[in-house]
Amino acid sequence: MANAQDPRGWLDACPELTQFTSDPKVSAAIAGGDGAKLFAALQARRRGPRAAFERRTLDAILQRRRLFTAPMRGAPSLYTLNGFGTRIYGKGDLAQDGTYVGTLFLTALFLPIWPLAQYLCWSSGSQYSFFGKLPLSRAMRLWRGAVAAGVAVVAVATAAAVWAGAREVKGFVVNGLDVPVVVSGAGHPSTVAPGGRASVTFAAGRQHLEASAAGRVIEAIDVDVPRWTDVVVYNVLGAAPLYAQGEYYYPKGKSPAQASEPPFEFYGGRSFTSRDGVAYRFAPAPKSIQTESSARRELRWSVDVMEGGWKRTVAVLEYQGKLAEAAAVAARVASAEPQDREVLSRWIALAQLAGGPASAVAAAKALADAAPGDVDAQRAYSHFLVAAGRRDEARRIFGDRARKDPSAAAGYLRARVEAPPRALAMFEALAKAHPSDPNIRRGLAWQFYSAGRWSDALREYGVLARLAPEDRPAMAGPVAVSLAALGRAPDALARVDQAADMALDIHLAVLHAQVARLARAEKPASHYLARLAEAREEASDRDAWRTYGRVWGHVLAGEPPPDPKEVEAIPFPTQRDACRVMVAAAADPAAALKLAASANRAALAEVADVVAVLLAGEAARLGRDDLAVALAEASGHLEAPGRAVVAFVRGEDPVELKEQEPEVRAALLLARARAEQAYGRDAAPILDEVRANDVLQGAVANAIARWPAAAR
């Protein structure tokens, strides 16, 4: 219950006041709950002759401005016309919750002239919340006195100096790179550590900013630096994951049962960002703040940088479906760190996602140039040249190198850009000359496998396993298919089990499910799919991966289908869209193509390769060439341009498609067979080829059994 003699609770909030309640004016002000009268009574007592201890106590109480907050009947008017009117200036006594003491001034040409009143307030840009009125501080009373005494010129000159000071803007530089940078054009040159942040001073207006790394300029931009802006940030190359996070605050006791999702804005990818309405800069927002009891809620923004540097930036942009922006960030980072294999590889992957193999060629060349002696880097470059339909160029580049360099590596790279059957002959000759080279044995094994020479493929993969035992998980697929094609499904299952125990991924888990069904294994077909989900650290990830695994198992291995609600509950948009496409593809290609057309390339890349090729063939059959190309190229699995798939379905025989896995070849042949059937022609010979290549009897067999008949 409130104390009638102290309704505002001042004596509890400030026990030092008790010693002055013997003063009639002080006690009357406390009893009346009038902050202005209490402030005046204490000031009057302070002006009288007092002991030093009492003066210090009074000074300490008077400095607690918020203690004297008085209720308001309404918010003050804030309006200016051509610089004349009223505005809030200053941020005194700033608190953690963002509230502060602001002074309402009468202005002339936007210059503060006469202090009208002071308020406890909070602001975001041009929006203000007022929580009470305060007595004028001594400084503001002196200001009034100075104006009244005819020295307004001093006040105007002081305000003009403040205006002139606005030519300098306090801001920040953030660095999301893995190397330090030196920034010029923002005051004195500033060195910013990897993943670091620095406070700088920008000159307002049009400015030229430069960033250097290792003595080399990596970025030069011209920007407009705004005055009087809460946050101004130069994000070098746009590499740092800069963001703004909103937070809703509710009056006590008024929080809704289901609060709205706070807004989020991501600025990664942008080199320069300015933003108003920010309450907290590079500091966490408080859990609670003082709010007006009449307010429904208040929104306050904070600006900060996530951990993870450029890797987090490209990951967020990819998650948002902004693949071109993610690839552009990776390209800029690669230009700053040209020897960093990780960033170059990430650039290749993002470029492939954003625009297919043709877009990835430049990134792959940068990787190859950075590591001229690295076979993996050169292989990636050759792969994307061929996949982009530039096989002749690849032949010239790697042929010239092989003529100058008789090494096994140069010979391997030359042979791998050739098409069958010439490639097989070249690899056989290389294997005789370099019998212990793993790359050459790998290339020869693949040529036998893609040609359906199962026994020869097994022999070569056996040699490769002895030369490079760490590659056993990668060769498990071709080995298992070859064994299954020879009627040795139990042996195939044993090989897959060994590989899955070494390095489990979604492809090995599904391969186990396919082979287990053929071998009629005792171990459940979904064993490794379930284990893959359990390996995830977060519970939400485990649920998503269980569903993801069930989708793959259903479409590729005949496992029971997942509940549609489970698919819709996947929290990751890319995987959710991919699963929608795959589930539809099991029985309704038209619905799957409709979903694929609305999905981004990142989602299409998550679709199983054989399903993507099946749908690409169906899209080509229906004349939807752009969608066919996007589906064929999204995963990067086909070492052929997407247009080759369109040509194959329409009866041509592109050389780029002669070297494919049996299951992919079966998917391509089925698309051609359906095209023939749609025109009423006999497709039986083609369907025989389909069944001969469909060793695992997965998605292709399912399409034969469940897809509706092809129609024109």
C-alpha positions, -999 to 999 in steps of 0.1 A, spaced: 0 0 0 13 35 -9 24 57 19 1 88 21 31 109 33 53 97 4 31 85 -25 60 85 -50 82 63 -28 110 89 -28 122 81 7 127 44 -2 143 53 -35 166 79 -19 170 74 18 192 105 20 161 126 17 149 116 52 173 140 69 156 169 51 120 161 59 121 185 89 120 212 63 83 221 58 87 228 20 106 195 14 80 174 34 51 192 17 66 184 -17 72 148 -8 36 144 5 22 161 -26 43 138 -49 54 169 -69 88 164 -83 92 200 -95 84 214 -60 107 189 -44 135 199 -67 129 236 -60 127 231 -22 160 212 -22 176 239 -44 164 266 -20 178 247 10 211 243 -9 214 281 -14 213 288 23 243 285 46 250 248 51 277 226 65 300 210 39 286 175 45 250 187 39 259 206 7 275 175 -7 244 154 2 221 179 -14 243 181 -45 243 143 -49 204 142 -46 199 171 -71 222 153 -96 198 124 -97 176 140 -123 153 111 -129 142 112 -92 122 144 -100 104 131 -130 68 146 -131 38 131 -149 28 146 -182 -5 154 -197 7 149 -232 38 147 -253 53 181 -263 50 193 -299 80 187 -321 77 207 -353 100 229 -374 94 248 -406 125 260 -424 145 254 -393 122 274 -370 102 256 -343 109 231 -315 133 201 -314 148 178 -288 186 183 -284 211 164 -263 213 130 -246 221 135 -210 221 108 -183 219 80 -209 208 47 -193 213 11 -205 176 9 -216 182 38 -240 163 64 -221 180 98 -216 173 134 -206 166 155 -236 161 193 -238 132 208 -258 146 239 -275 131 267 -295 151 267 -327 161 292 -354 177 278 -386 179 245 -367 201 261 -340 190 256 -304 182 291 -290 159 289 -259 156 258 -236 118 253 -230 118 221 -209 136 189 -202 121 154 -205 129 118 -197 126 103 -232 137 76 -257 141 80 -294 146 60 -326 153 82 -355 125 108 -356 102 88 -333 101 98 -296 86 83 -264 83 106 -234 81 93 -198 80 125 -178 90 161 -174 121 172 -154 130 205 -138 155 224 -159 191 217 -150 214 244 -138 231 245 -172 198 251 -190 189 278 -165 223 295 -171 216 292 -209 183 310 -203 200 336 -183 227 342 -209 200 346 -236 180 370 -214 211 390 -206 217 396 -243 245 372 -249 225 350 -272 253 355 -297 274 332 -276 247 305 -276 243 309 -314 281 306 -319 282 276 -297 254 260 -316 271 269 -349 302 251 -337 280 220 -330 267 223 -365 302 225 -379 312 195 -359 285 175 -378 309 175 -407 326 147 -389 307 115 -385 316 88 -360 315 54 -376 330 19 -377 350 -3 -400 344 -41 -398 366 -68 -414 352 -102 -422 384 -114 -439 410 -138 -426 437 -112 -431 443 -78 -416 433 -47 -437 444 -11 -437 416 14 -444 422 49 -456 397 77 -462 382 75 -427 404 98 -408 439 85 -402 447 51 -418 433 23 -395 445 -13 -393 417 -37 -386 425 -72 -375 409 -103 -391 373 -105 -379 378 -72 -361 361 -38 -358 375 -3 -354 360 31 -345 367 57 -371 358 93 -381 343 98 -415 340 132 -432 304 139 -440 294 140 -477 310 123 -507 341 103 -497 366 79 -512 374 48 -491 402 23 -498 411 -10 -481 444 -27 -486 457 -61 -476 494 -72 -478 502 -38 -494 477 -43 -522 445 -23 -527 416 -48 -525 387 -23 -526 382 13 -535 347 28 -533 330 62 -533 302 66 -508 279 93 -494 284 96 -457 252 111 -441 252 135 -411 234 128 -379 229 90 -385 229 65 -357 252 39 -375 277 43 -403 297 12 -412 323 5 -439 323 -33 -443 354 -42 -463 343 -61 -494 310 -67 -477 326 -97 -461 316 -93 -425 281 -107 -415 267 -73 -404 231 -73 -393 204 -53 -375 181 -71 -351 148 -57 -338 136 -64 -303 100 -59 -291 95 -47 -255 61 -48 -238 48 -29 -207 49 -50 -176 21 -76 -175 12 -69 -212 34 -95 -230 12 -114 -255 10 -152 -252 26 -155 -286 50 -127 -293 57 -115 -329 89 -126 -345 114 -97 -341 124 -82 -375 159 -90 -388 179 -72 -416 211 -86 -430 237 -63 -445 264 -88 -453 275 -84 -489 272 -46 -488 304 -26 -484 288 5 -469 258 7 -446 242 36 -428 211 33 -406 190 54 -383 168 43 -355 194 22 -338 195 21 -300 224 -3 -294 256 -4 -315 277 -35 -313 263 -43 -279 235 -67 -270 200 -53 -264 188 -54 -228 163 -80 -218 139 -54 -205 135 -16 -206 112 10 -191 81 15 -213 51 36 -212 22 18 -196 -1 29 -224 22 16 -251 13 -17 -269 49 -25 -275 81 -8 -284 106 -18 -312 142 -11 -307 171 -20 -330 206 -31 -324 234 -35 -349 262 -60 -346 284 -85 -365 279 -123 -362 308 -146 -356 322 -165 -385 335 -138 -409 330 -142 -446 320 -178 -443 290 -168 -422 281 -140 -447 280 -164 -477 261 -190 -456 234 -165 -446 231 -152 -482 229 -188 -495 202 -196 -468 183 -165 -480 184 -178 -516 207 -149 -527 231 -171 -545 245 -145 -569 252 -122 -540 269 -151 -521 290 -159 -551 300 -123 -555 311 -120 -519 332 -152 -523 347 -138 -555 357 -106 -537 372 -124 -508 391 -147 -532 406 -116 -548 418 -105 -514 431 -139 -504 441 -155 -537 461 -183 -520 433 -195 -497 421 -228 -511 390 -228 -489 376 -195 -502 384 -204 -538 366 -238 -534 336 -220 -518 336 -195 -547 335 -224 -572 306 -241 -554 286 -209 -551 292 -199 -587 280 -233 -598 248 -229 -577 242 -194 -589 247 -199 -626 257 -234 -635 291 -247 -647 296 -218 -671 296 -194 -642 320 -217 -622 347 -217 -649 362 -184 -638 363 -195 -601 378 -228 -611 405 -211 -632 414 -189 -602 419 -220 -581 439 -236 -608 461 -205 -612 466 -203 -574 478 -240 -573 494 -249 -606 509 -281 -592 478 -293 -575 460 -321 -593 427 -316 -575 427 -279 -584 435 -287 -621 409 -314 -621 382 -290 -609 391 -266 -637 390 -293 -664 356 -306 -650 339 -272 -653 354 -265 -687 339 -298 -700 306 -293 -681 303 -258 -696 306 -273 -731 342 -262 -736 358 -296 -741 379 -285 -771 393 -257 -750 401 -281 -722 418 -305 -747 440 -276 -760 449 -264 -725 457 -298 -710 471 -312 -742 496 -284 -744 507 -291 -708 510 -329 -714 532 -323 -745 555 -301 -724 553 -322 -692 555 -361 -695 545 -366 -659 517 -389 -648 497 -359 -635 498 -341 -668 489 -373 -687 460 -380 -663 446 -344 -667 449 -347 -705 431 -381 -706 402 -371 -684 390 -343 -707 387 -367 -736 355 -385 -744 350 -423 -746 362 -445 -762 394 -425 -768 396 -417 -730 396 -454 -722 425 -461 -746 445 -432 -732 440 -443 -696 450 -479 -704 483 -466 -720 489 -444 -690 483 -473 -665 510 -493 -683 534 -464 -680 525 -454 -645 510 -485 -628 512 -470 -593 496 -436 -599 462 -435 -580 447 -408 -602 454 -428 -634 440 -459 -618 409 -440 -607 404 -426 -642 407 -461 -658 384 -477 -632 358 -450 -640 360 -456 -677 354 -493 -673 325 -486 -649 308 -460 -671 311 -485 -701 294 -512 -681 325 -534 -680 318 -545 -644 346 -571 -639 372 -548 -653 359 -520 -631 362 -542 -600 397 -552 -609 408 -516 -612 390 -504 -581 408 -532 -562 441 -518 -574 431 -483 -564 420 -495 -529 455 -508 -523 471 -476 -536 448 -452 -518 429 -470 -491 415 -437 -478 394 -434 -510 373 -465 -502 342 -445 -492 343 -426 -524 346 -457 -546 319 -476 -526 292 -466 -551 308 -479 -583 321 -510 -566 286 -518 -551 269 -512 -585 294 -534 -603 290 -562 -578 252 -559 -579 253 -560 -617 272 -593 -615 246 -608 -592 267 -603 -560 244 -581 -540 255 -595 -505 291 -587 -514 280 -552 -525 262 -547 -492 294 -557 -473 314 -531 -492 289 -504 -485 288 -513 -448 326 -510 -446 326 -476 -464 297 -463 -443 315 -471 -411 345 -451 -424 327 -420 -436 289 -419 -435 270 -394 -457 235 -392 -472 247 -409 -504 262 -439 -487 232 -442 -464 209 -443 -494 232 -467 -513 230 -490 -483 192 -489 -484 192 -497 -521 217 -526 -519 201 -539 -487 168 -543 -505 185 -562 -534 203 -584 -510 173 -590 -488 195 -581 -458 186 -587 -422 198 -552 -412 170 -527 -419 174 -508 -451 170 -475 -433 197 -484 -407 223 -458 -419 197 -432 -427 186 -433 -391 222 -432 -379 229 -402 -401 201 -383 -383 212 -393 -348 247 -379 -355 233 -344 -357 240 -323 -326 208 -302 -324 174 -319 -317 158 -298 -345 185 -309 -369 179 -345 -360 142 -342 -367 149 -325 -400 175 -351 -410 152 -380 -401 126 -366 -426 153 -357 -451 166 -393 -449 131 -408 -452 125 -387 -484 157 -400 -500 150 -435 -488 115 -434 -502 123 -419 -536 156 -439 -542 152 -471 -523 114 -478 -520 112 -470 -483 78 -460 -469 70 -423 -476 73 -396 -449 43 -378 -436 38 -346 -456 35 -327 -424 70 -338 -415 83 -324 -448 66 -290 -442 81 -289 -407 117 -290 -420 131 -257 -407 156 -252 -435 140 -237 -467 165 -252 -491 161 -288 -478 124 -283 -474 119 -273 -511 142 -301 -523 122 -326 -503 89 -313 -517 103 -318 -552 116 -353 -545 84 -365 -528 63 -353 -557 88 -369 -582 80 -403 -568 46 -404 -584 37 -371 -601 63 -356 -624 41 -327 -634 37 -316 -598 74 -321 -592 83 -298 -622 59 -272 -609 77 -272 -575 111 -273 -592 102 -242 -613 95 -222 -581 126 -234 -562 160 -217 -563 191 -234 -576 203 -241 -541 172 -262 -535 176 -280 -569 212 -288 -559 199 -307 -529 177 -330 -551 192 -364 -556 212 -365 -588 192 -393 -605 159 -376 -596 171 -343 -610 181 -359 -642 148 -378 -645 130 -345 -640 153 -327 -664 145 -353 -691 108 -349 -685 111 -311 -687 131 -314 -720 104 -338 -733 77 -312 -726 97 -284 -742 106 -266 -709 142 -263 -719 153 -237 -693 140 -258 -665 156 -289 -679 190 -271 -680 186 -257 -645 178 -292 -631 206 -309 -651 232 -284 -640 222 -276 -605 241 -304 -587 272 -302 -608 272 -340 -611 268 -342 -649 301 -334 -666 281 -320 -694 262 -288 -702 225 -290 -695 217 -284 -732 232 -318 -739 203 -334 -719 178 -316 -740 195 -327 -772 197 -363 -759 160 -365 -751 152 -353 -786 171 -381 -802 206 -367 -806 236 -385 -790 259 -358 -775 294 -370 -768 292 -353 -733 267 -379 -722 286 -411 -732 304 -411 -698 278 -413 -671 270 -435 -641 246 -464 -651 217 -450 -630 220 -416 -646 223 -431 -680 191 -451 -672 173 -419 -663 184 -402 -695 173 -432 -716 139 -433 -698 133 -397 -707 141 -405 -744 118 -435 -742 89 -414 -728 95 -389 -756 91 -417 -782 60 -431 -764 44 -396 -764 46 -397 -802 32 -433 -804 65 -448 -814 79 -481 -802 102 -475 -772 107 -511 -762 144 -513 -772 152 -481 -753 133 -495 -722 155 -526 -724 185 -504 -722 170 -486 -693 165 -518 -673 200 -530 -682 215 -498 -667 192 -495 -638 212 -519 -616 200 -505 -582 163 -505 -593 156 -472 -574 142 -440 -587 142 -450 -624 124 -483 -617 99 -464 -595 93 -439 -624 86 -467 -648 61 -483 -624 44 -452 -610 46 -423 -634 16 -417 -657 20 -425 -693 38 -399 -714 15 -376 -734 24 -349 -759 
